[in-house]
Amino acid sequence: MENLFISHLNEKDVNHFTTDLGLYLRKKSDVPFKKLCNLATNANIIKIENEYLTDEDYFNSLKNEKIPLSNYAIDKNKNNIIVERYPVLKKDEPYIFVANHTCPEDIETFLNIIERNAYVVLGSIETLKYNPEMYLLWLNGMIPFDILNEAERKELYEKMKRVIKTNSILIFPEGSHNYSPNNIINSLFDGPVNLALETKRKIVLLTLVKDKENNVAYIDASHPIDVTKLKINSKEYYPNEGENEKYYVKSISSYLRDKMATSVYYMMERHLENLTRRNYRDIETYFKYQYIFDAFSGLKWRHDCFDAEYLVKKTKEEKKYEEVVSTLSKLGADEEMKNEYRNKKIDLENKDVARYMREYWLQTYPSDELTRKLKKVG
């Protein structure tokens, strides 16, 4: 059964997806809402006091030693959130909170620690329609859109512009949960940078690392970044492209991605156990199934929506590589070369999150009517 009243909120236009009164009430009632959110998610929030250092000075001050979990006031019966750093933000100023996408519960985790109302940009229509927790997200404020619908993607920008006039925004520009075996942070879509440049709103980077075994989430929040004052040389990021606004924006997105990756790396180094590759027969497959079990335990899938749920941004180089591999894997002139590129194609398919999530879904729910139909189509 679809969620009543909110399941088609993504179809509302700029003037009707929220109201001015709704924006005002959500902004003014954020403190009691956060208490409700803390209670509903069973959160135990632990804030670490830090000196007011710049991002660079903060990371340079960190030590590499592992920090014992006993250093923190952990409650084993709660969802523990350790906020390692949080900036001093102006009281009534809206911000663009740019977060990494790591696990099914990351939205609620971030909302628990952001000390002001922030409308959540939600690209999962499946979640909007069928997850009852979306009523709590509606109380907070959200901007849902169908990520595969071009018209809704374009209108999203105008909706964000409307919200950011008075309220903050929480957005996940990686697109989907990052299940890449190679990237600490996936490539970012450029929406937040374009929004910040046009509206002059500052960006705050939020990064999360989850220790699932101990039920602890570590969060780092950067100082506000005024992208209009950044001195970015786009040639450093795109040396083969001309100097134009498009690649300047992409360069800022790459700069933000690098800062987020630095934050995640330091948290992993100090809080997570090191793994030794030789202890695993196939470490990539091991993590692949960890991602699958994580996704299927935290989310309920009713439809084949995996292309939308796990859409990530691909660079021009990545797209070109995939095209070359696909073409050369089919050529028969040189059998050795063909086999080499067949193996490369298999490797790409094994890294295709939407593909292996769908395969697991079809294998796991064989009695479902829709599953049987999909198998016939496939």
C-alpha positions, 0 to 999 in steps of 0.5 A, spaced: 500 500 500 502 506 498 503 512 503 497 516 503 497 523 502 505 524 500 506 518 495 506 523 489 509 529 492 514 529 487 509 530 482 508 537 485 510 543 482 515 549 485 509 552 488 506 546 491 511 541 493 511 545 500 508 552 502 511 558 505 507 557 512 510 550 511 517 552 510 516 557 516 513 552 521 519 547 520 524 552 521 521 555 527 519 548 530 526 544 529 528 544 536 522 539 538 522 536 531 529 534 533 527 531 540 522 527 536 527 525 531 532 523 536 527 519 540 524 515 534 531 513 531 533 511 538 539 516 538 545 517 543 549 523 540 556 524 543 559 531 541 566 532 541 569 539 543 574 541 538 578 548 537 576 552 532 581 550 527 581 551 519 579 544 515 586 544 513 589 545 520 584 540 523 586 535 519 594 536 520 593 536 527 590 529 527 594 523 529 594 516 526 593 512 532 586 508 533 582 511 538 579 505 542 571 505 543 572 505 550 574 513 550 566 514 548 560 514 552 557 508 548 550 506 549 550 499 546 542 499 546 542 505 542 544 508 535 550 512 537 552 518 533 559 521 535 560 528 532 567 529 531 567 536 529 561 541 528 562 548 526 559 555 529 554 557 524 550 563 523 543 563 527 538 564 521 542 563 515 540 557 511 546 553 508 547 547 503 549 541 507 552 536 502 553 529 505 556 523 503 551 517 502 553 511 505 548 506 508 540 506 508 540 510 515 544 516 513 539 521 512 536 520 519 543 520 522 545 527 519 538 530 521 539 528 528 545 532 528 544 538 524 542 544 529 537 547 524 531 545 519 534 542 513 529 540 507 532 533 505 533 532 497 530 525 496 531 521 489 528 515 491 521 515 489 520 507 491 522 510 498 517 516 498 511 511 496 512 505 500 516 507 506 512 509 512 518 513 515 517 518 510 512 521 514 517 523 519 521 526 513 515 530 511 514 533 518 522 535 517 521 537 510 523 534 503 524 535 496 522 528 492 524 527 485 524 522 480 532 521 478 530 518 472 525 523 470 528 529 466 523 534 467 523 533 475 531 533 475 530 540 472 525 542 476 528 540 482 533 546 482 528 551 482 525 547 488 531 548 492 532 555 490 525 556 493 527 553 499 534 556 500 531 563 501 529 561 508 531 554 510 537 549 509 538 543 504 541 537 506 543 533 499 547 527 497 550 529 490 553 522 490 546 520 487 546 513 491 549 509 496 557 509 495 558 501 494 564 502 490 570 498 491 575 503 489 572 510 491 572 513 498 567 518 495 564 517 488 564 523 483 559 529 485 553 531 481 554 539 480 547 541 483 550 544 490 555 548 487 551 551 481 546 552 487 551 555 491 554 560 486 547 562 484 544 564 491 551 565 494 549 560 500 555 557 503 556 549 503 557 545 509 560 538 508 558 532 512 561 526 512 559 519 515 563 513 517 559 507 520 561 502 524 556 497 523 559 492 528 558 496 534 553 500 532 556 507 531 556 512 526 562 517 526 560 524 523 565 530 521 562 537 519 566 542 515 567 549 516 562 553 511 565 554 504 563 560 500 564 557 493 564 564 490 571 566 494 574 559 492 580 560 487 580 554 483 584 552 477 580 548 473 586 546 469 588 542 475 582 538 475 581 538 467 587 539 464 585 537 457 579 541 457 578 549 455 577 554 461 569 555 461 564 556 466 562 548 465 569 545 467 570 551 473 563 548 476 566 541 475 572 543 478 569 546 484 565 539 485 571 535 484 575 540 490 569 538 495 569 531 493 577 531 495 575 534 502 570 529 503 574 524 501 580 526 506 575 527 512 572 520 511 579 517 510 581 520 517 575 517 520 576 510 517 584 510 519 582 512 527 576 508 528 575 502 523 579 496 524 584 494 518 583 488 513 588 484 510 586 482 503 590 475 503 585 473 509 579 473 504 579 469 498 575 475 494 575 481 498 571 485 493 566 479 493 566 479 500 564 487 500 559 486 495 555 481 499 555 486 505 552 491 501 547 487 498 545 484 505 545 492 508 541 494 503 536 488 503 535 489 511 534 496 511 530 497 505 524 493 503 524 492 495 517 492 491 519 493 484 525 493 480 527 500 481 534 499 482 537 503 476 534 509 479 536 507 486 543 506 484 544 511 479 551 514 480 555 520 476 560 517 471 565 521 468 567 522 461 573 518 461 569 512 465 563 512 460 569 512 454 572 506 458 566 502 458 564 503 451 571 501 449 571 495 453 564 493 450 566 494 443 573 490 444 570 484 448 565 483 441 571 483 436 573 476 434 580 478 430 584 477 436 582 471 441 587 473 446 585 481 446 577 479 446 578 474 452 582 480 455 576 485 454 571 480 456 574 479 463 574 487 463 567 487 461 565 482 467 569 486 472 565 492 470 558 488 471 561 485 477 561 493 480 555 495 477 551 495 483 544 496 480 545 490 476 547 485 482 542 488 487 537 486 481 540 479 480 539 478 488 532 480 488 530 476 483 533 470 486 531 471 493 524 473 491 522 467 486 514 467 488 513 474 487 508 475 481 512 481 479 519 477 479 516 472 475 514 477 470 521 480 470 524 473 469 520 472 463 522 479 460 529 478 462 
